[in-house]
Amino acid sequence: MFLAIALCKMLTALLSLFGRGSSLPGSIALKLCPNLLAKMKLPPLIVAVTGSNGKTSTTEYVTELAKKTQKTVISNYQGSNQIDGIVTLFAKHSNLSGRVKADIAVIESDERFCQYTFRYFSPQYILVTNLYRDQMTRNGHNEYVFDQLKKGLPITSTLILNADDPLSAAFAFDRDDTIFFGIDEDVFPGSYNPSVCSDRDFCPVCSSPLRYSSHLIYHLGRYHCSSCNYSRPETTHSVSSLIADKVVIDGLYDIKPQMLNCMFAANTAAAFTIGVEVFALPEEVVEATLNGYILKNDRMKRFDIDGHKGMFLLSKHENTMAYNMSIRTIIESRSNAKTVVVIFDLLSRKYIANDISWLWDIDFELLNNPKVKLIILSGAFASDLATRLSFAGIERQQIRIMPDIRNMTDSLSEIATGEIFVMTCFTDQKKFLGRIKEEV
Amino acid sequence: MIKIAHVYNNLLNLYGSWGNLAVLERYLTESGYEVSLNSFSVGGYSNLSDYDLIYLGAGTESRMLQALSDFKRFHADIKQYLKDDRKILATGNSMAILGEKVTDDGSVYEGASVIDISTVIGSNRNYSELILSSRLNDHPVIGNINSSITITYGKDPVFFDILSQSVGNRKQEGVQKGSIYATELSGPLLVRNPYLLHSFCEVLVEKALPMNTNEWFATALNGYSSSLATLKKQLKHH
């Protein structure tokens, strides 16, 4: 253990000089000592955050709240969320005998990797944000992720679950002390779109038809199965209404999220729940901490391209919710004339994966909007995007197909009409952002 | 009129399966045919003889088993449907519904037995990208398999010969028996492969069709050419 930790610390320090190294040091340490996490003396309170969407944002919120306890806090929200990244985090903050010098650890964990990470230790609390269609080439589908994640939720951990999501809320079965958060009925009246993809018709428990009295988005909402009586559980804390650009939690606490949509609202409710129920912070302190908080891991950037203003929306490829939230942000923005750029050039640097099926799960139909004047499709899959959009009711003359991202970026300011919105993923973002000037 | 049924549309709708129907409907319409597209699911009334094509898409393992269970009520009708030379297209794991049996965690479920395959549902996911050839035309087909099933093929004629693949060493894929076209390839297969779409439409209408000359089809062909070139390169270096 001593050698593994020492090497991990050295590599972490060395690689940090190059702005890298959140997973490699841990990976090497695990080769030297596979059960290192079981041998280390970990912080007395560990809170883990997992799920398909909102992991990183919620982990950052929770980390900020943990700091309000005046205790020493460590977190991996800016690093790798698989077991090697978590080893790197703990080793970095431990002494050579393996005692981690922190009171609280807030850990973001990949949902499929919980079963490996939490084999060695059990977080006292695990928050599952939601389960959506995400990275289907790697994850298969969300029922498969449910089965994998279920193996990684120790029975001794208290779960904090999204009441509105019938799939992830089903983790509460056979557990007594689950805490739920959610969004009350009719808070986001226009958020539901009868989408092209559906996971909402059948009960995740008994497979009978699942009925909804109201929908939030996709399979989220107020559900009830008349066969097995599975229904949306009561929440401990929830978004009860909206006032201007703020969400109101429990009818009392006003919090301005970075973006006012149901994803950010749910993340805020989740973080609020942990602040109050786990860290035992006064509600007012939680409210003040989260209100107007700007995420360091900001996935939305403003840019200027030859005097033309624009917004970059980092949108994970193969993640239906991420793209749909970006599309909603674009549609709901105030500008009357919009140019939308979608870049799809690469799915994976590691694997052979050229899947386009996820494009057919995204509600590109929403771009069929009079304020969207032009849609530019770029990257190696530009033609596949154009074919998909041709089935979304968007007129061909509204679309420009420009596979070469460099040429597209260079001519964007001349072609664009109105405000520019660019959507793409981590794998492709530098191909665009590397050529433009971001605003601070 | 070409009558198409999307069967178990709310169960078997993974990986953009609906794209196959959208593109079929458009291609046939632009070829001068009137098309009706209907759907029915668990317990829903339907008379198979009302349709010229039945389509089954990909689903999660539990939803596929749910569909397989409901499809028992059509086991007698489906044989008559096929005798009448009406067509079935199955993509992804739904082809298991047409086979002899499906085994899941020790339990064995009876299939429609119209194709000679047996399926086992496993616990691991398989994702593979493939280049294949079909008997419908000379153009290579690109596709992917994303499933946790293993299919054992019997003596039925194959749908595709596998030319290269990213994972595994299989030689053949799918079944093309009479008017049944069943493949484990998932996603919007007919969107990605415009030549396959054209040939399949010819199968449906039972006559040669002129190639579509509309702009969207040319765009789809561009996407196909680009993806084929990329995949060839990737698999060569694999």
Boltz contact constraints between the chains, C-beta under 6 A:
constraints:
  - contact:
      token1: [A, 137]
      token2: [B, 127]
      max_distance: 6.0
  - contact:
      token1: [A, 140]
      token2: [B, 125]
      max_distance: 6.0
  - contact:
      token1: [A, 141]
      token2: [B, 14]
      max_distance: 6.0
  - contact:
      token1: [A, 141]
      token2: [B, 60]
      max_distance: 6.0
  - contact:
      token1: [A, 143]
      token2: [B, 60]
      max_distance: 6.0
  - contact:
      token1: [A, 198]
      token2: [B, 10]
      max_distance: 6.0
  - contact:
      token1: [A, 201]
      token2: [B, 10]
      max_distance: 6.0
  - contact:
      token1: [A, 207]
      token2: [B, 66]
      max_distance: 6.0
  - contact:
      token1: [A, 352]
      token2: [B, 129]
      max_distance: 6.0
  - contact:
      token1: [A, 352]
      token2: [B, 166]
      max_distance: 6.0
  - contact:
      token1: [A, 352]
      token2: [B, 234]
      max_distance: 6.0
  - contact:
      token1: [A, 354]
      token2: [B, 227]
      max_distance: 6.0
  - contact:
      token1: [A, 354]
      token2: [B, 231]
      max_distance: 6.0
  - contact:
      token1: [A, 355]
      token2: [B, 144]
      max_distance: 6.0
  - contact:
      token1: [A, 357]
      token2: [B, 15]
      max_distance: 6.0
  - contact:
      token1: [A, 357]
      token2: [B, 16]
      max_distance: 6.0
  - contact:
      token1: [A, 357]
      token2: [B, 187]
      max_distance: 6.0
  - contact:
      token1: [A, 360]
      token2: [B, 16]
      max_distance: 6.0
  - contact:
      token1: [A, 360]
      token2: [B, 19]
      max_distance: 6.0
  - contact:
      token1: [A, 360]
      token2: [B, 188]
      max_distance: 6.0
  - contact:
      token1: [A, 361]
      token2: [B, 16]
      max_distance: 6.0
  - contact:
      token1: [A, 383]
      token2: [B, 219]
      max_distance: 6.0
  - contact:
      token1: [A, 383]
      token2: [B, 222]
      max_distance: 6.0
  - contact:
      token1: [A, 383]
      token2: [B, 223]
      max_distance: 6.0
  - contact:
      token1: [A, 384]
      token2: [B, 223]
      max_distance: 6.0
  - contact:
      token1: [A, 386]
      token2: [B, 219]
      max_distance: 6.0
  - contact:
      token1: [A, 387]
      token2: [B, 219]
      max_distance: 6.0
  - contact:
      token1: [A, 387]
      token2: [B, 220]
      max_distance: 6.0
  - contact:
      token1: [A, 387]
      token2: [B, 223]
      max_distance: 6.0
  - contact:
      token1: [A, 390]
      token2: [B, 216]
      max_distance: 6.0
  - contact:
      token1: [A, 391]
      token2: [B, 22]
      max_distance: 6.0
  - contact:
      token1: [A, 396]
      token2: [B, 215]
      max_distance: 6.0
